[in-house]
Amino acid sequence: MSILISVLTKEDFPTLIEWAEDEKTLIQWWGPVMVFPLTIEQLNNYFSESTKPNPSRYIFKAVTDGKISGMCELGAVDRKNETGSLCRIFVDKKSRGSGIANIMISKLLDFAFTELNLSRIELNVYTFNTPAYKCYEKLGFQREGLKRKVTKYNNEYWDGYVYGLLKEDWETFLPA
């Protein structure tokens, strides 16, 4: 299986809408940023930031066998403080368990630390999303804290972990 990582385009929006099959999935993927049902208009508004010069967000996709199989974002890019946030990571149901998230995140980290010369990447993940935070830990992210009741879905609250990765720690995870 060949996986290509490239910039997400507007042509990919219908696939993203298809992936947002219910409100719970949308919230787990986008947090409180989008409202169910996901629409082209919401995506156009959100992605417009990534097309500006020196954007604060970069959005990538994984393509497997000619079809989009995942997406991820480097957001909240702060060039002064050399920080960014890994977010909006999602792999199509049919492609989960194949290592796509690991490949996307590795490419994004390489871009963040080498191209943008950032010194720190952080992320938030819901505590029930064990496969996600296990993936992040394998890539060198360290759990830095717990945010209690960070999101409300229906009548339940979701807690979230905060993870961070410093450039110097990431460099120890690179193959020799």
N, C-alpha and C positions, 0 to 999 in steps of 0.2 A: 504494500500500500504506500503510495507516494502522497506526501502532505506538503502543500505549498502554503506559505504564510504571505499574505499581501494586505493591502489597505481595503477596508470595507467600503463598498460603494452603494449609491442609492438603488442600484439594480438588485442589491441583496435585501432590501427592506421587506419585500413580500415573504421571504423565507423567515425573517425575524418575526414577522407578525404571525406566521404559521406556528412557530415555536412557542409563542406566548399563548398557549392553548387554554389557560384558565388564570384567574386572578392570583392564586397562590404561586404558580410558576412564574408569573410576571414579577411579583414582589420579591421572590427569592432571587431572581436574576437581576432586576433593575433597582431593587430597594424601593424607596418612596418616590423615585424620579418620574416614573410613568404611571398612567392610569389605565386600568383595564376597561375596554379592550384596547390593545395597542393599535395605533393608527399611523399611516404614512405621515400625516401632519405632525404628530408628536416626534417621530423619528427625524423628519426634516428639521424641525426646530432644534432638537438635541444635537444632531450631527453637523449643523451649520458652524458650530465652534471649531470643529476639526479642520475646516477648510480655510481658516484665516491664517495670515502669516504668523509664525511662532505661536501656534495654538496651545491651549492649555490641556487639550485632550487629543489623543491619537487612538484610532480605532482600527483593529486588525481582524482578519478572518483567516480561518483555516479552510483550505479547499482540498477535498479528497475525491479522486476520480471525477473531477470536473464539477463537483457540487460543494456548496458551502457546508462545512461540517462543524464549525465552531466560530466563536468570536471572543475577543477580549479587548480591554481598553486600558490605556495608560492615561489617567486623568489627573486633574488637580496639579498639573505640572507647574512648579514654582521654580523658575530659573534662578532667582536671587538666593533662595535657600537650598537649591539643588535637590528638591524632593518631588515625589509624584505618588500617585495612588493606583494600584492595580485593582481594576473593577470590571463589572459587567462580563464576567467570564461565564460562557455557556457553551456546552457541547450538545449537538443534536442527539436525541435519544438513541438513534440507530448507530451512533459513533462512540458512545460512551464506553469506557474501559479499554480503549485502543491506544491511549497515550497522547491523544490530540491536545488535551489541556496542558500537559507537561511540555509539549513541543511549542505551543503558542506562547505560554508563559516564559519559557526559556528565551525565545526570540524577542519577546517584549522586554525582558530584563536586559538582554544584550543591547538592544536599541536604547533603553533608558540609561544604562551605565556607560556605554561606549559612545553612542552618537550624541546623546543629550548631556552626557557627563554629569548625571545626577548622582547624589551620594546616598540617597535613602529612598526606598519604596515601601509603602505600607499598604495594608488591605484590611478590609472588614469581612467577616464571614459568619453566618449564623451558626450557632453552636451545634445544631442538629445536622449540619452538612459535613459529616465525617469524611466522605471521599474528597471533598474540596480541601479541607484543612490538612489532610494527610498528604495530598499532592503538594501543597505549599511548603509543608515541613520538609519534604524530600528535596525541595529546591533551595533550602537554606533559610526560609522564613522562620522567625522566632516569635512565639506567642508573647505578647507584651501586656495583655490585659483582657478584661471582660467588661462589656457594656451591657448592663442589665436592662431588660424591657426596651430594647432599641427600636423595635417595630411591632405594631399591632396588626394582626390579621384576624378578622372576625372578632371573636371574644378571647383570643389568646395573645399573649405577648411572646415575642421571640428575643432571646439574648444573642449577643454577638461577640466574637473574639476579635481582638485587634492584633495583627501581625506586622512585623517590620523586618526589612532586610537592608543591611548596609552594603555599600559597594565592596568594601574590603572583605566582608563575609562571603558575598557572592563569588568573589574571585577565588576563594578556597574551594568552591564547588565546581569550578570549571575543569574540564578534562585537561590533563597535562599535555 
